[in-house]
Amino acid sequence: AQQPGTPLSDQEYRQFFRSLRTAHRASTACLLRALYGCQNPLVRRLDEYENHGVIPEGPICSEMPGTPFFPDFCTFSFSRCARKRYFIKV
């Protein structure tokens, strides 16, 4: 079992994003985030699932080229959506 708040492994990410494989599905998830924000229960469940049950607090590091640090997971997720880099991990 993974530590709560840690990112998913590569295999877990493949499973997590299986239903969002197409850009259309991933962009729909991003639209929900943009419309309802990070506090929306559905968006929070996705974020929690992506991070083993706990949404990371505080600054996070990412694999996103050019912007390796974000103040929080919500900002990272919005940036990932805005850049259409849906499958970049923290």
C-alpha positions as CSV (number, residue, x, y, z in Angstrom):
1,A,0.0,0.0,0.0
2,Q,1.2,3.5,-0.9
3,Q,1.6,6.3,1.7
4,P,-1.4,8.6,1.7
5,G,-0.7,11.8,-0.2
6,T,2.0,10.3,-2.5
7,P,1.5,10.3,-6.2
8,L,0.4,7.2,-8.1
9,S,3.0,4.8,-9.6
10,D,3.3,4.7,-13.4
11,Q,1.1,1.6,-13.5
12,E,-1.5,3.3,-11.2
13,Y,-1.5,6.4,-13.5
14,R,-2.2,4.2,-16.5
15,Q,-5.2,2.7,-14.6
16,F,-6.3,6.1,-13.3
17,F,-6.3,7.7,-16.7
18,R,-7.7,4.7,-18.6
19,S,-11.1,6.3,-18.6
20,L,-9.6,9.7,-19.6
21,R,-7.3,8.3,-22.4
22,T,-8.7,10.4,-25.1
23,A,-8.1,14.1,-25.1
24,H,-11.9,14.7,-25.2
25,R,-12.4,12.8,-21.9
26,A,-9.5,14.5,-20.2
27,S,-10.6,17.9,-21.4
28,T,-14.1,17.2,-20.0
29,A,-12.5,16.5,-16.6
30,C,-10.6,19.8,-16.9
31,L,-13.9,21.6,-17.8
32,L,-15.5,20.3,-14.6
33,R,-12.4,21.6,-12.7
34,A,-12.7,25.0,-14.4
35,L,-16.5,25.3,-13.9
36,Y,-16.7,24.1,-10.3
37,G,-13.2,24.5,-8.9
38,C,-11.1,22.2,-6.8
39,Q,-13.6,22.1,-3.9
40,N,-16.2,20.3,-6.0
41,P,-16.8,16.8,-4.5
42,L,-16.3,15.0,-7.8
43,V,-13.1,16.9,-8.6
44,R,-11.9,16.3,-5.0
45,R,-12.5,12.6,-5.4
46,L,-10.5,12.5,-8.6
47,D,-7.7,14.4,-7.0
48,E,-7.7,12.2,-3.9
49,Y,-7.7,9.1,-6.1
50,E,-4.8,10.4,-8.1
51,N,-2.8,10.9,-4.8
52,H,-3.7,7.7,-2.8
53,G,-6.5,9.3,-0.9
54,V,-5.0,12.6,0.2
55,I,-4.7,15.7,-1.8
56,P,-1.2,17.1,-1.2
57,E,-1.0,20.4,0.6
58,G,1.5,23.1,0.2
59,P,4.1,23.4,-2.5
60,I,4.5,20.5,-4.9
61,C,7.1,19.5,-7.5
62,S,6.0,18.3,-10.9
63,E,7.4,16.7,-14.1
64,M,6.0,19.7,-16.0
65,P,8.8,21.2,-18.1
66,G,9.4,24.9,-17.4
67,T,7.3,25.0,-14.3
68,P,8.6,22.4,-11.8
69,F,7.0,23.9,-8.7
70,F,3.4,24.9,-7.8
71,P,2.0,26.4,-4.6
72,D,-0.6,23.6,-4.3
73,F,-2.2,20.6,-6.2
74,C,-5.1,22.7,-7.4
75,T,-2.8,25.2,-9.1
76,F,-0.8,22.3,-10.7
77,S,-4.0,20.7,-11.9
78,F,-5.3,23.9,-13.5
79,S,-1.9,24.4,-15.2
80,R,-1.9,20.9,-16.5
81,C,-5.4,21.5,-17.9
82,A,-4.5,24.9,-19.4
83,R,-1.4,23.4,-21.2
84,K,-3.4,20.3,-22.3
85,R,-0.7,18.2,-20.7
86,Y,-3.2,16.0,-19.0
87,F,-1.0,13.1,-18.0
88,I,1.9,15.0,-16.3
89,K,2.5,13.8,-12.8
90,V,3.6,15.5,-9.6
